[in-house]
Amino acid sequence: MSYRRVGTEKMVKTYHMPRTCQSALLVLQLISTFERQIFDFLGYMWLPILGNFFNIIFVIFGLFGLYQYRTPYMLAYSIWTLVWIAYNVFIVCFYLEVGDLDKKEDV
């Protein structure tokens, strides 16, 4: 906890706990994406490799946005995270053959 001056006489407490937790989550996401990238390179799966590359870029944007309090970077990271979750849900449903999805046919 630290204090910062607001106005002439007023001191306000600032808490860095949410920012620290979010930066820890971003670093963990970055590490897990690098691990996933290694396994995708072993299997020569080019679409997931490209998706992992974009995920690494947007997580780095998120780290910069968090560190520098830049709202557009955090917004770009948040939108990309929603796209990334949707992509992962599609992959899970594809491999579990949910609905009309079938591994034996082209998507």
PLY file of the C-alpha trace (Angstrom):
ply
format ascii 1.0
element vertex 107
property float x
property float y
property float z
element edge 106
property int vertex1
property int vertex2
end_header
0.00 0.00 0.00
1.33 3.43 -0.87
0.10 6.98 -0.67
-0.15 9.58 -3.39
-0.94 13.25 -3.19
-4.24 14.47 -4.63
-4.70 18.21 -4.61
-2.86 20.31 -2.06
-3.49 18.66 1.31
-5.17 15.33 0.66
-3.31 12.00 0.63
-5.05 8.99 -0.90
-4.18 5.32 -0.31
-3.50 3.35 -3.47
-3.61 -0.42 -3.57
-1.57 -2.39 -6.08
-2.96 -5.83 -5.27
-5.29 -6.16 -8.32
-2.57 -4.92 -10.63
-0.07 -7.38 -9.18
-2.51 -10.29 -9.47
-3.34 -9.41 -13.07
0.33 -9.12 -14.01
0.97 -12.53 -12.42
-1.89 -14.02 -14.46
-0.53 -12.43 -17.64
2.93 -13.88 -16.99
1.43 -17.33 -16.34
-0.58 -17.06 -19.55
2.57 -16.10 -21.43
4.48 -19.08 -20.02
1.66 -21.51 -20.86
1.44 -20.11 -24.40
5.17 -20.64 -24.91
4.77 -24.24 -23.74
1.86 -24.76 -26.10
3.88 -23.20 -28.93
6.67 -25.74 -28.41
4.27 -28.69 -28.65
2.57 -27.21 -31.73
5.97 -26.87 -33.43
6.60 -30.55 -32.74
3.41 -31.48 -34.58
3.77 -28.93 -37.40
0.27 -27.57 -36.81
0.53 -24.18 -38.51
-2.82 -22.59 -37.60
-2.32 -23.10 -33.83
1.27 -21.85 -34.20
-0.03 -18.65 -35.78
-2.73 -18.33 -33.10
-0.15 -18.82 -30.34
2.04 -16.16 -31.94
-0.85 -13.66 -31.88
-1.65 -14.66 -28.31
1.95 -13.95 -27.26
1.79 -10.52 -28.93
-1.51 -9.58 -27.27
-0.39 -10.80 -23.85
2.68 -8.58 -24.18
0.34 -5.71 -25.14
-1.66 -6.50 -22.02
1.48 -6.38 -19.88
2.46 -3.01 -21.34
-1.07 -1.70 -20.93
-1.16 -2.84 -17.34
2.24 -1.40 -16.52
1.69 1.95 -18.26
-2.05 2.31 -17.53
-2.89 2.35 -21.25
-6.56 1.58 -21.75
-6.39 0.79 -25.52
-3.78 -1.91 -24.90
-5.89 -3.47 -22.17
-8.98 -3.26 -24.38
-7.15 -4.99 -27.25
-5.96 -7.68 -24.84
-9.50 -8.17 -23.46
-11.03 -8.52 -26.93
-8.27 -10.92 -28.01
-8.83 -12.99 -24.86
-12.50 -13.43 -25.78
-11.50 -14.51 -29.31
-8.85 -16.88 -27.87
-11.40 -18.47 -25.51
-13.87 -18.94 -28.37
-11.14 -20.57 -30.49
-10.20 -22.95 -27.66
-13.85 -23.87 -27.06
-14.17 -24.63 -30.80
-11.07 -26.85 -30.71
-12.37 -28.76 -27.69
-15.78 -29.24 -29.31
-14.12 -30.30 -32.57
-12.01 -32.99 -30.93
-14.93 -34.23 -28.82
-17.14 -34.26 -31.96
-19.88 -32.17 -30.39
-22.86 -31.53 -32.65
-22.13 -31.65 -36.39
-18.38 -31.33 -35.93
-16.49 -34.38 -37.12
-12.73 -34.95 -37.17
-12.97 -37.05 -40.31
-14.45 -34.21 -42.41
-13.03 -30.81 -43.26
-14.35 -27.90 -41.23
0 1
1 2
2 3
3 4
4 5
5 6
6 7
7 8
8 9
9 10
10 11
11 12
12 13
13 14
14 15
15 16
16 17
17 18
18 19
19 20
20 21
21 22
22 23
23 24
24 25
25 26
26 27
27 28
28 29
29 30
30 31
31 32
32 33
33 34
34 35
35 36
36 37
37 38
38 39
39 40
40 41
41 42
42 43
43 44
44 45
45 46
46 47
47 48
48 49
49 50
50 51
51 52
52 53
53 54
54 55
55 56
56 57
57 58
58 59
59 60
60 61
61 62
62 63
63 64
64 65
65 66
66 67
67 68
68 69
69 70
70 71
71 72
72 73
73 74
74 75
75 76
76 77
77 78
78 79
79 80
80 81
81 82
82 83
83 84
84 85
85 86
86 87
87 88
88 89
89 90
90 91
91 92
92 93
93 94
94 95
95 96
96 97
97 98
98 99
99 100
100 101
101 102
102 103
103 104
104 105
105 106
